Amino acid sequence: MSGFERYFADPEFVSRYVEQGPAAFMPGHAGVLQMAGVLIAEAAPADGAVLVVGAGGGLDTRALAQMEPGWRFVGVDPSWKMLELARVVIGDEVSARLELIEGTVTDAPEGPFDAATLILVLGMIPDDGSKLRLLREIRRRLRSGAPFVLVDRCDDRQGPDFRRNIDRYAAFARASGVAAETVAGAYESQKANPGLVPAERNEALLVEAGFIDAELFYRGMEWRGWVAYA
Ligand SMILES: C[S@@+](CC[C@H](N)C(=O)[O-])C[C@H]1O[C@@H](n2cnc3c(N)ncnc32)[C@H](O)[C@@H]1O
C-alpha cells in the first residue's frame, strides 16, 4: 500500500476528516445534509438517481444514502484522492448503488437525474463564467422539476463585515477543536479565495442557469443552503 491509500486505510485519518473536515467548519453540517435529504425526498422518487457534484470526501453521499436506501448515486470530483477517501467514508454497503467518476460535471452521464447536489464546491470556482457553466451543466442533466441543493459559504469581499465574518469562520473551527495551524491555513485560503461571492450573486446565478423557485433553507453565519428546481 502506498501514498494516500495508506492514509485512507487508517481509521484515525478517516475519522479526522469526518469530524474535523466540513463538519468542524460549517455550523450544523450534519443537519444541513439531513435537510438536503428531506428536501430531495419531497420531489424525487424513492428509487431516484442523484448526481453529487464534488462528491470527494463522501460525506454528502453517505448522509443521503443512509436516508433513502433506494437512491442511486453518481458522484463526480476531479480529485482522485478525495474520491478514494469518499469510497472509504461512504462504505462498501453503498457501493452497489454508487458510481464515482474522476472529473467534473461534464464527465457525468447526461441523465436525466432526479436530483443533484453541489455542497461546498461552488465557492471554490471563480466567477468568470465558470460558476455559471457548472450550474448550467447540472441543470441540463436534471429532469424537469427535479430538486437541486446548493450549499456554500458566501460573503462580500468589499463589504464592511468581511473581516469580522472571516474571524468568526476561524473562531468556529477553533471551537470545533481544529488544530491552530489548520485553521490559520483555512483562514488565509478563505481570505484570498477568488470564488467567494455574496449570497445574492449565487441566487442570480441560479436564475441565470435556469433554476426556478430557489429557497434559502439554511443560514449558519455566512454559510447558506438553497434548494431550487430544474
Ligand atoms: C470541501 S470539499 C466538499 C466535498 C463534499 N461535497 C462534502 O460536502 O463533504 C470540495 C470538493 O470539491 C471538489 N471540486 C473542486 N472543483 C470541482 C469542480 N469543478 N467540480 C466538481 N468538484 C470539484 C474538490 O476536489 C473537493 O473534493
The ligand as a MOL file (V3000), in Angstrom:
LIG
                    3D

  0  0  0     0  0            999 V3000
M  V30 BEGIN CTAB
M  V30 COUNTS 27 29 0 0 0
M  V30 BEGIN ATOM
M  V30 1 C -14.8000 20.9770 0.5180 0
M  V30 2 S -14.8770 19.5510 -0.4920 0 CHG=1
M  V30 3 C -16.5830 19.1310 -0.2870 0
M  V30 4 C -16.8380 17.6990 -0.5360 0
M  V30 5 C -18.2630 17.2220 -0.2760 0
M  V30 6 N -19.2200 17.8090 -1.2030 0
M  V30 7 C -18.7160 17.4870 1.1370 0
M  V30 8 O -19.5620 18.3720 1.3200 0
M  V30 9 O -18.2200 16.8340 2.0400 0 CHG=-1
M  V30 10 C -14.8430 20.2250 -2.1090 0
M  V30 11 C -14.7070 19.1820 -3.2030 0
M  V30 12 O -14.9800 19.8130 -4.4580 0
M  V30 13 C -14.1110 19.2440 -5.4200 0
M  V30 14 N -14.0590 20.1210 -6.6090 0
M  V30 15 C -13.2410 21.1620 -6.8630 0
M  V30 16 N -13.5170 21.6910 -8.0720 0
M  V30 17 C -14.5510 20.9770 -8.5860 0
M  V30 18 C -15.2960 21.0370 -9.7970 0
M  V30 19 N -15.0300 21.9350 -10.7500 0
M  V30 20 N -16.2750 20.1380 -9.9930 0
M  V30 21 C -16.5590 19.2110 -9.0540 0
M  V30 22 N -15.8910 19.1190 -7.8690 0
M  V30 23 C -14.9070 19.9790 -7.6440 0
M  V30 24 C -12.8030 19.0810 -4.6670 0
M  V30 25 O -11.9310 18.1600 -5.2950 0
M  V30 26 C -13.3070 18.5880 -3.3070 0
M  V30 27 O -13.3720 17.1840 -3.2590 0
M  V30 END ATOM
M  V30 BEGIN BOND
M  V30 1 1 1 2
M  V30 2 1 2 3
M  V30 3 1 2 10
M  V30 4 1 3 4
M  V30 5 1 4 5
M  V30 6 1 5 6
M  V30 7 1 5 7
M  V30 8 2 7 8
M  V30 9 1 7 9
M  V30 10 1 10 11
M  V30 11 1 11 12
M  V30 12 1 11 26
M  V30 13 1 12 13
M  V30 14 1 13 14
M  V30 15 1 13 24
M  V30 16 1 14 15
M  V30 17 1 14 23
M  V30 18 2 15 16
M  V30 19 1 16 17
M  V30 20 1 17 18
M  V30 21 2 17 23
M  V30 22 1 18 19
M  V30 23 2 18 20
M  V30 24 1 20 21
M  V30 25 2 21 22
M  V30 26 1 22 23
M  V30 27 1 24 25
M  V30 28 1 24 26
M  V30 29 1 26 27
M  V30 END BOND
M  V30 END CTAB
M  END
